[in-house]
């Protein structure tokens, strides 16, 4: 059997290397039962389209898997699974969390196959621990074959001695990690132990149907033989690929089992619902067609005469005029960036409005986006440039080249218009979720939220959030914390017991821009559901650079579980030094080093990708001086963060977003206080790098 399998796998790779795809493109890539690029259970070398975000569920007798997968980069695929493993080692069912990395090493060429390397479940229990090197090749437009070398779970039927053993005999044996703490890093297993071949074939006879067959060396060592009987290493599948971004699959597995799977996916790079309800942008008005008298100006520089008209025209575009001044032939405008997810669109619409409301004697427009005491880069452009580039085939790029970006002017004498102050009260529904509790993998509440903001003067405001739960299951959690650390997060389920009116947040906030590149924030009050106190922050972020440095200091006291005004005995001083870097093309990196809520010290690395339409998907990991054993299940804090612009639902132009964090488990180590209004994101979105990245929406 081994010789047959070896010949089959070798033949896959050999034939794939010499075959030519008629179209020169990858015809299709589907999700395997782990959510990664693959056939049925085996991986393939190809990657999904860049930025695809997938949610799915697969089931057969041995395991149920909840799946999240993200094509973080054209060459980097990240996956997360929450699985119910049945009758794990005769100890009952196991709820297991695992991560995967799929790295595309080589693109498919005219004759060469695509080649990828992958690592599955290198953290914690290692139930699905495996590594692989796989090659895939398209044969025409409807056929893909794949073959690879696997280790760990993918070498349950070993075919050969580990070839890496020629470098070190340590590669001959794979360490046993059956008693490892969940979440601990298991680098000592990587690519160790005997290896095995795997492979498969996919044929797409029609636009919606894919037929699949594969050879799998996985023997399910901790459940196989008790939960199900393996009679064959071969799997066969039938997959329906819907036109509306979903897949439905049925499998015949290991000669004895039926499996099913459903996935749905979207791509944040692609518009979801079209242009939405944005007002139509006004056309640029040629200067020669206007006159100060016709516009109602007593003189070309009479600011008092033009303020009302400019203010009204901006409001029609869902923008708010903060300041307005004229000096010689230049009009200076500060505009509140609140109505659109991308800052360049704010600049573009403001410039168009100015062209229609300001007399022809004004030759230059200076526009500064602002937000709660924070000023962004000052964008200066010639009025004539707008008229020339509005209808130019490459107008966005030409207008960017013609614009001049400068440090914001902090000494402007123009007064703040009272109507631009943020004084808002809103009543909206809310959803609060809890994930991955072994007693119930998902719990959630829905209710009504009242949110209010009252800005007394520029940058100084009170903000409050109150919630009333209407229905939900969060209060049903009965799990008790076994943490040996101060219980700053592991008892969050106790904050969900109270069904009465909840005071989620009530704070006084002050932002101040001390210099063009220096920003400060002070927040005091009930900062979040679990902590009250004071939080201060200083940020250095040059207007034209992609990096910044921040310092945050907090002194907080734990709140009573009823989320009213009472406080508990625990208090702590925490703080971090943060380094920020905008890599470009939507990628962002952040490193935080300091003291956390449980008194532990360490650092957090965050990586995220942000898209032009406001989507943001990222991951983070925190390591502190708390040992994996003291941390408890999960070993260290880590997770995914997904941010979705609310205009995808409402269609209304807005910069508001909904964010959620998906943690495998919430423990006390590496916990930070949740303070709204942190400076970096508010600042960077108004500065030159972000304006440049979003300039494609200048004329939208």
Buried (B, 14 or more C-beta within 10 A) or exposed (E): EEEEBBEBBEEBBBBBEEBEBEEEEBBBBBBBBBBBBBBBBBBBBBBBEBBBBBBBBBBBBBBBBBBBBBBBBEBBBBBBBBBBBBBBEEEEBBBBBBBBBBBBEEBBEEEBBBBBBBBBBBBBBBBBBBBBBBBBBBBBBBBBBBBBBBBBBBBBBBBEEBEBBEEEEEBEEBEEBEEBBBBBBBEEBBBBBBBBBBBBBBBBEEEEEBEBBBBBBBBBEBBBEBBBEBEEBBBBBEBBBEEEBBBBBEBBBBEEBEBEBBBBBBBBBEEBEEEBEBEEBBEBBBBEEBEBEEBEBEEBBBBEBBBEBBBEBBBEBBBBBBBBBBEEEBBBBBBBBBBBBBBBBBBBBBBBBBBBBBBBBBBBBBBBBBBBBBBBBBBBBBBEBBBBBBEEEEBBBBBBEBBEBBBBBEEBEBEBBEEBBBEEEEEEEBEBBBBBBEEBBEBEBEBBBBBBBBBEEBBBBBBBBBBEBEEBEBBEBEEEBEBEBBBBBBBBBBBBEBBEBBBBBBBBBBBBBEEBBEBBBBBBBBBBBBBBBBBBBBBBBBBBBBBBEBBBBBBBBBBBBBBEEEBEEBEBEBBBEBEBBBEEEBBBBBBBEBBBBBBBEBBBBBBBBBBBBBBBBBBBBBBBEBEBEBBBBBBBBBBBBBBBBBBBEEBEBBBBBEEEBBBBBBBBBBBBBBBEBBBBBBBBBBBBBBBBBBBBBBBB
